[in-house]
Amino acid sequence: MTSPLSWLEIDLEAIRSNIRLFRSRIPHETSLMAVVKGEAYGHGMEPVAKAALEAGADWLGVFSLDELCRLREAGLKHPVLLLGYVPVNDVAEALRLDARITVSSLQTLEAASKAANECGLEARLHLKLETGTHRLGMEGEELQKVLVKIQADDRLILEGAHTHFANIEDTTEHDYAGGQLERFEQLLSMIRSKGFQVPKPHTACTAAAILFPKTYFKLVRVGIGQYGLWPSKETYLSAIKKGSESMDLKPALTWKTMVAQVKDIPKGAYVGYGCTYRTTRPTRLAILPIGYYNGYDRLLSNTGHVLVHGMRAPIRGRVCMNLTMVDVTDIDGVELEDEVVLLGTQGEETIDAQQLAAWAHTINYEVVTRADPRAPRIIINDE
Ligand SMILES: *Cc1c(COP(=O)(O)O)cnc(C)c1O
């Protein structure tokens, strides 16, 4: 077996601790869904799902059927909601794997009806209601037709209805989210007035789970928070403003690489493609075998830092496809194959996902989800 050039350490005790924290904040009768789409936001789906369930999550949320297949192969029999799109041809397979299916169009509903009747199975459906995000979701006439069809088909069970907020983590003003919540409640009343119980309505993502208990209904969908990350600075500020007890979220992911060469270059030397950096003093560089191929963003060029011996080493020149150069002139004794932290803590220093995201003009969600998808995830603090 070859040695990895980059690897991620995933602290399952951090995941469990974050899940316990959310569990303790929501009412007992409200279910807690661990959202593990996107390879558990880059952390590795199966181990995270198991840790979350151990710690008190009782539902799992994924985007696609292939993710559900993997959870079932891993022996997890818990309720799983497919939050995304199921191609019409795959609906039968989803039912056989006991999926809860999100219905956001009449076509999917018709496919569910056909598949349920052909397989002799019940289809547990969650209607995605359009409340203003204008992503997946239904309203108006289409929704009415869907309700009529469900009413007419005994194999279709309307278990849930949900929506997703467009503007809850990007602002400290939550009027738009409030409007969406109102719209959701109107649609839910309309559906219930037709005789449906809808036992599991849900709207809350992490930001809503932290800020607004009135969004909980009967299930809360926690993604980014279970990984120990705040959805945004705005969410953090809103939490402080509301005086809600601060949440002690623990980041679960550390991303590492190693030193592939140490070299001394003179004052006035250029570093990397485009000669975008020129040294202002005799400089010691460490060359790292990590680049944009590994999801280490090229926007970090001449901007980001890494941790070596517990100190910050600034990136010099451009991030290449497979290599990055950092300045270790002020860090004593750096040697070949010394461990380097790209994201996480080393000694007293931390580079968190929010910081990397700011340097790369993106959000922490994207940073962790794209952290070297092909690199091994090494589990620590497994039980
Ligand atoms: C990804 C996703 C979530 C989780 O959002 P976080 O902000 O990560 O908590 C919740 N609901 C839906 C529909 C999603 O797609």
The ligand as an SDF file (V2000), in Angstrom:
LIG
                    3D

 15 15  0  0  0  0  0  0  0  0999 V2000
  -28.1350   20.5070    3.1320 C   0  0  0  0  0  0  0  0  0  0  0  0
  -29.4910   20.6770    3.6320 C   0  0  0  0  0  0  0  0  0  0  0  0
  -29.7160   20.9040    5.0060 C   0  0  0  0  0  0  0  0  0  0  0  0
  -28.6150   21.1170    6.0030 C   0  0  0  0  0  0  0  0  0  0  0  0
  -28.2570   22.4760    6.0210 O   0  0  0  0  0  0  0  0  0  0  0  0
  -27.1710   23.0050    7.0730 P   0  0  0  0  0  0  0  0  0  0  0  0
  -27.1540   24.4750    6.8750 O   0  0  0  0  0  0  0  0  0  0  0  0
  -25.8780   22.3680    6.6810 O   0  0  0  0  0  0  0  0  0  0  0  0
  -27.6190   22.5780    8.4060 O   0  0  0  0  0  0  0  0  0  0  0  0
  -31.0330   20.9430    5.4290 C   0  0  0  0  0  0  0  0  0  0  0  0
  -32.0580   20.7940    4.5670 N   0  0  0  0  0  0  0  0  0  0  0  0
  -31.8790   20.6030    3.2500 C   0  0  0  0  0  0  0  0  0  0  0  0
  -33.0500   20.4690    2.3590 C   0  0  0  0  0  0  0  0  0  0  0  0
  -30.5940   20.5520    2.7340 C   0  0  0  0  0  0  0  0  0  0  0  0
  -30.4200   20.3760    1.4210 O   0  0  0  0  0  0  0  0  0  0  0  0
  1  2  1  0
  2  3  1  0
  2 14  2  0
  3  4  1  0
  3 10  2  0
  4  5  1  0
  5  6  1  0
  6  7  2  0
  6  8  1  0
  6  9  1  0
 10 11  1  0
 11 12  2  0
 12 13  1  0
 12 14  1  0
 14 15  1  0
M  END
$$$$
